[in-house]
Amino acid sequence: MTELKDINLILGKKIKQLRKEKKITREILAEKIEVSARFLADVESGKAGVSLTTLKKICISFNVSSDYLLGLSENKDEKKLILNSLLKKLSEMNLNTLKNLDEILNNILNIQNHSETPIEEKSVPYEF
């Protein structure tokens, strides 16, 4: 039970820190992640934990990884996490595979550059 309490304290501290950095009130964030402001206050103080659904909403709201919020990573930039993961995978590939992947990526970028709206803007918004 101590581990869970520690996780709740870390999670609460990170959420409060991000909320203050973004200059967002507790009420606005609570509304965005669909919880009460009182519950969010309990989360920020470490008195309560969150469901996976709420954790996902918080990650999306702040554009950070769950690893960052849970204290498993100090890197809050999800893009950097993904790039680091890709770099590790790429470093293990042979030259032919890398050349093929480079060609595929160039084709994707070519398609993206010629479309009216960037690919990521065309994605369907998440639903919970």
Buried (B, 14 or more C-beta within 10 A) or exposed (E): EEEEEEBBBBBBBBBBEBBEEEEBEBEBBBEEBEBEBEBBBBBBEBEBBBEEEBBBBBBBBBEBBBBBBBBEBEBBBBEEBEEEEEEEEEEEEEEEEEEEBEEEEEEEEEEEEEEEEEEEEEEEEEEE
